[in-house]
Amino acid sequence: MELLTRTIQFPETLDEAAIAQFHQQANDAIQSDATVLLVDFEKVEFMSSTGLMALVIAFKQAREADKKVLLQSINDRIKMLLELTSMDEVFEIIESSSQEAELAIV
């Protein structure tokens, strides 16, 4: 089975424009032929509740479209937020894109 992945960047800043752009990127990825959405946090230092909500909305939309969501390059602060909110049990977190194929098949 061939996996088609679409990578979207999580916004570094969480102003209204950045969140709108993230939602648009997520919607485009969900509407594409991709089977896996890879959300890259490489440039993100901090995620607020607004960012978490944006991520959850994208996850729900992807799940409804039968797409898998992977989070990549999560720093310790964001990982702690995901753990405190139990979202680490919802999202699959990978260290790098080389793990992507392995985890997406499972």
N, C-alpha and C positions, 0 to 999 in steps of 0.2 A: 504494500500500500504506500503510495507516494504522499508525503505530507507537504502541504503548501503552507508556508509560514509568512505572515505579514507582521513586521515589526513596527510598533508605534512608540514614540518617545513620550514618557510622562513629563509634564511641564515642570521646569525648574522653579517657576514662580506660579502661584495659584491665584492670579487675578482673574477677573471675569473673562477676559479675552483668551487667556491661556487655557482655561477650563473648557471654553467653547471650542477652541481648536482641538483639544484632546478628544472631546465628544465627537467632533467631525471626523478625526482620524480613526477613532474606534468604529464609528458607523460605516465609514468607507471600508475598513478591514472586514467588518462583519458582512457587508454586502458583497465582498469579493469572493473569489473561489478558494481563499485560504481556509484551511481547516484548523490552524493554530494561530492565535494572536499572541505575540510576544511583546509584553510591555516592558520597555527598557527604562530603568531608573538610574542609569549610570551617572547622570549629571544632577540628580536630585539629592539635596542635603537633608531636607525636612519635608514631611507630609502632614498637613493639618487634617482636621475632620472633613473639611471641604474636599480635599484631595481624596480622602478615603471614600467619601460618598461618590465622587466621580468614578473612582475605580470600581466600586460595587455596582453602579449603574451599568458601566460597560460590561462587567462580568455577567450580570443578569441578561443583558441583551445578547451577549455572545452565547450564553447557555441556551436561550430560547432559539437561537439559530443553529444549535448543535455544534458549536465551535468550542475549542479548548483554549483556555487563557493561561499563559505562563508569565511569571514575573521574573525579571532578570536584573542582576546587579543591585540588589537591595543592600543598603548600608545597615549598620547596627541599630541606628535610631528608628528607621522605618520598620525594620524587623521587629523591634520591641513593640512598636505601635500595633503591628499586625498580631503579635502574640497577645498583647493586652486586650485586644478586641476579639480574639479568637479567629481572626481572619486568616491566620496562618494555616488553619485547618480547611479553609475554603480554597485558597489560592495555592497553586503549585509554584514553588520558588526554586529557581535554578541559579547557579553561579555564573554560567556563561552560555553562549549560544551553542557550544559544542555538546552540551547536555540536552539540548532541545529535542533532538531526534529520539534519544533514548527515553525521555520522560513522556513525550507525546504519544508514543506507541502504547504505553501501559494503560 
